[in-house]
Amino acid sequence: MTTKAVRTLACVTLCLAAPQAMAFEPSKPVEIVVPAGAGGASDQMARMLQNAVQQNKLMTSPVVVTLKGGASGAEGLIDMKSAQPDGHKFIIAQSSIYTLPLSTNVPFDWRDLTPIAIIALDQFVLWNNATSEDKSVASLLATAKAKPLKMGGTGSKREDHILTSFVEQKSAVKFAYIPYKSGGEAATQLVGGHTDANVNNPSENVAVWRAGQVRALCVFDNKPMAYNTKVTQDLSWGDIPTCRSQGLDIEYTMPRAIFIAGKSTPEQVKFYVDLFKKVAETKEYKDYVSNQALTPALLTGKDMVTFLETDEKKHRELMDTAGFLLKK
Amino acid sequence: MEALQSLMQGFAILLTFDKLSLMVIGILAGILVGVLPGLGGPNGVAILLPLTFGMDPTSAIVFLSCIYWGALFGGAITSILFNIPGEAWSVATTFDGHPMAQNGQAAEALTAAFTASFFGSLVAVLLITFLAPSIASFALKFGPPEFFAVYFLTFCTFVGLGKEPKHKVIVALVVGLLFGGIGMDTVSGELRMTFGFVELLKGVDFLVAVIGLFGISEILLTIEQKLAFHGKEARIRLSTVWRTWLSLPRYWATLLRSSAIGCWLGVTPGGAIAASFMSYNVAKQFSKNKDSFGKGQIEGVLAPETAAHAAGTAALLPMLALGIPGSGTAAVLLGGLLVWGLQPGPLLFVEHKEFVWGLIASMYLGNLVGLVIVLATVPLFAAVLRVPFTIIAPMIIAFCAIGAYAVENSLFDVWVMLVFGIVGYVFKKLDYPLAPMTLALVLGDRAEDAFRQTMVGSYGDVTVLFKSPLSGTIMLIGLLLLFWGPLASGASRLFGRGRPASEPRPVE
């Protein structure tokens, strides 16, 4: 009875309001598609968004999170591709929007979706076990030259694998790359001594870093991270040197990008762009990026598309050299 | 003793009116999601997670973990009554639980399942309370070879200890492995056997397959057998609960053995499922009534339930201490921890003592409250069986369909479920065992990954599996169990106690 009444009321309001106001506003629960497993970085970001929207009342409709992490996230991408352009669904995507279609037969192109915003950039750090003798990048690479080392990472022919191959190209050493199902697994396998190094994102390794179980050798960016609060006993994220300064000339970051369904209306786009601008101002977002050591960013519209196109081109070249491209 | 003192502080935090009422609500909600196949623990917890955003972390984890306990209890209900496992680890409970219900012993089976669950959890919580730090580091010893060894051992208990003909077990295993291989392969990053269907990208979901294999095929068989459903003859009284309890001490060995298997496998990720299957097979091997297994033997309910719950509880330990979730639900809880601003990992026990001990105390209290609630509802649930089959069958099918849909919100999965229903029916008609196939479906993929990760790391050297003491030992136990039949009969011949000729042992 009550639901029916509410629905009727909502319809009446909507029908009356429609002619005057052109602005779009979600009228039913908004779904966040997470193309990754429970507890992973995308899931955590979705929970943060859910929390930020709810606590700051940025939207009247409730937000629900759906996990579609099957097939390295291809399941979520396909789900988003087939979504109706009604403005009630968005996806938290990352580099897999190009690495997946480039390396496998997944029928997906990010241009099929409507880009909203890149809300952060994630870093990659070169880690090894804290008990290892190799205390610098140079020393690790020297050891790797002498005897093959095991590099752990998430998935095959994805970011971690591509970056590993990038390191191999630049340093002329070979790693045995061992693909795991998640960054968390790659982290514990490094701590357990089953692999010798990994290139996890800061958030994937922060717990074991704080516990003094792993060592951060360098960050794959052009400048150190901007966080100077101590994370471990004596180090902050900002204390990790860049890989370039350690003789490994590689820059590699990963966008966290929001898309809505393809063929969405300009009103829907405006609503979500505004929403994420507001989210970027919330305490929840700011706490989140600093806890996860993400680089805050807000790229929308043309800037976002240019970024994605450049990044896609870079991936195509890297994957071509590594031999990861799909043979057609 | 420090642990005991911290635990008492934990109890002090919990024994307030609002925390206790949160527990009861959580458990009731958990039983509800546990009863609905497909919805299960992970989805139930995920749906209710946003409710906890406003709460303080301790209340939130108490609420969510109680949903978890409730779901664990609830999963057994549908397994026993309708042969539909609500969770992956309830599959083994159906083997004897459902025959018991068909024989009119639904109340006994439910009571046994709940009590066994409680016992298993209790043992695991005691373990967590007193040995947390050292046990957590045990999980770190597991690299790819060790994981493969554990999966290998599980497969071996099936082939070696099962009483079905070996060739049928192996055929069923292989069919399961084949289905399990559909979708994206972790090690090569390529798609396999998707034949251009985007729906097959994510592979066959284990729960969807199991709902079809057990639930739907059961209905098909029952329809064929003149709609007979013997549950209605059951006389259900609360006194049945007491009577069943009085009979339980007899099975102390099964209970302890299963708890040990559960605790051991629980701390290795994904272990709860392996634990329930393994403990069922081991119980069967050591039981005096070996031949009545599968026909409604109470030990066949006790063993998998005890192990699954010991494992399900122990699975929270690596999650808290290392940040590796041991089960799907633990993974969702892990996401929750991060939202509440807690970082799981080795420092959690040091930095958020109140939270950790509150959670551990809630494991004791939550399980106790849960046991009381579910036992009180046994007569109610068992009474469902008195409803005529013609009414209940369509309801079960609808239930199955909703469950299969709910796993991933995908209509395609409902078709997959129906296909597996037919596969299950054919298997049962041809007298092929379903259990090895379900086991291969859920563990095959992981076993394959672990094996290939091992091979990548060792540059193709298989002997590495026997080189580390841990994986070597597990592999040897596996091989021993695989050839248990021939070995045992060989040994008995050696000592001059030949078996009666009427009971020949299959020799590979």
Contacts between the chains, C-beta under 8 A, distances in Angstrom:
chain1	res1	chain2	res2	distance
A	37	B	331	6.8
A	38	B	42	7.0
A	38	B	46	7.3
A	38	B	325	7.4
A	38	B	328	7.0
A	38	B	331	3.9
A	38	B	332	5.0
A	38	B	334	7.2
A	38	B	335	5.6
A	39	B	325	6.0
A	39	B	331	4.6
A	39	B	332	7.2
A	39	B	334	4.1
A	39	B	335	4.6
A	39	B	338	7.5
A	43	B	335	5.2
A	44	B	335	6.4
A	44	B	338	5.1
A	44	B	339	7.6
A	47	B	49	7.5
A	47	B	335	5.8
A	47	B	336	7.8
A	47	B	338	7.0
A	47	B	339	4.5
A	48	B	339	7.1
A	50	B	50	6.1
A	50	B	53	7.7
A	51	B	53	5.3
A	51	B	339	6.0
A	54	B	50	7.0
A	54	B	53	6.2
A	55	B	53	7.2
A	62	B	50	7.7
A	63	B	50	7.8
A	64	B	50	7.9
A	65	B	46	7.2
A	66	B	409	6.6
A	67	B	46	7.2
A	68	B	202	7.7
A	68	B	408	7.2
A	70	B	183	6.8
A	70	B	184	7.4
A	70	B	201	6.3
A	70	B	202	2.4
A	70	B	203	6.5
A	70	B	408	7.6
A	71	B	183	5.6
A	71	B	184	3.7
A	71	B	191	7.3
A	71	B	201	4.1
A	71	B	202	5.0
A	71	B	203	7.2
A	72	B	184	5.4
A	72	B	186	8.0
A	72	B	189	7.1
A	74	B	184	6.6
A	74	B	201	5.0
A	74	B	202	7.6
A	75	B	201	5.7
A	75	B	202	4.3
A	75	B	408	8.0
A	78	B	198	5.0
A	78	B	201	6.6
A	103	B	189	5.9
A	103	B	190	7.9
A	104	B	184	7.4
A	104	B	189	6.6
A	104	B	190	5.9
A	104	B	191	5.4
A	105	B	191	5.6
A	105	B	194	7.8
A	105	B	196	7.9
A	106	B	191	7.4
A	106	B	198	7.9
A	106	B	201	6.9
A	107	B	198	6.6
A	148	B	459	7.6
A	150	B	457	5.2
A	155	B	186	6.5
A	155	B	189	6.1
A	156	B	185	7.7
A	156	B	186	6.5
A	156	B	187	5.9
A	156	B	188	5.6
A	156	B	189	3.2
A	156	B	190	8.0
A	157	B	188	8.0
A	157	B	189	3.9
A	158	B	189	6.7
A	161	B	189	7.5
A	176	B	456	5.6
A	176	B	457	5.7
A	176	B	459	7.0
A	177	B	456	7.2
A	178	B	144	7.2
A	178	B	453	5.1
A	178	B	456	5.3
A	178	B	457	5.6
A	179	B	186	5.6
A	179	B	187	5.5
A	179	B	189	7.3
A	179	B	453	7.1
A	180	B	186	7.6
A	180	B	453	7.4
A	181	B	186	5.9
A	181	B	449	7.4
A	184	B	323	5.8
A	184	B	324	5.8
A	184	B	325	7.7
A	185	B	269	7.8
A	185	B	324	6.7
A	187	B	323	7.4
A	188	B	139	7.5
A	188	B	140	6.4
A	188	B	322	5.6
A	188	B	323	7.5
A	188	B	324	5.2
A	189	B	143	6.3
A	191	B	140	5.9
A	191	B	322	7.9
A	192	B	140	3.9
A	192	B	141	6.3
A	192	B	142	6.9
A	192	B	143	6.1
A	193	B	143	7.7
A	194	B	142	8.0
A	194	B	143	3.1
A	194	B	144	6.7
A	194	B	457	7.6
A	195	B	457	7.8
A	206	B	343	6.7
A	206	B	345	8.0
A	207	B	323	5.1
A	207	B	343	5.3
A	207	B	344	6.4
A	207	B	345	2.8
A	207	B	346	7.1
A	207	B	347	7.2
A	208	B	323	7.8
A	208	B	345	6.4
A	208	B	346	7.3
A	210	B	343	7.5
A	210	B	345	6.9
A	210	B	347	5.7
A	211	B	345	5.9
A	211	B	346	3.8
A	211	B	347	5.5
A	213	B	346	7.1
A	287	B	341	7.7
A	291	B	341	7.8
A	324	B	189	7.9
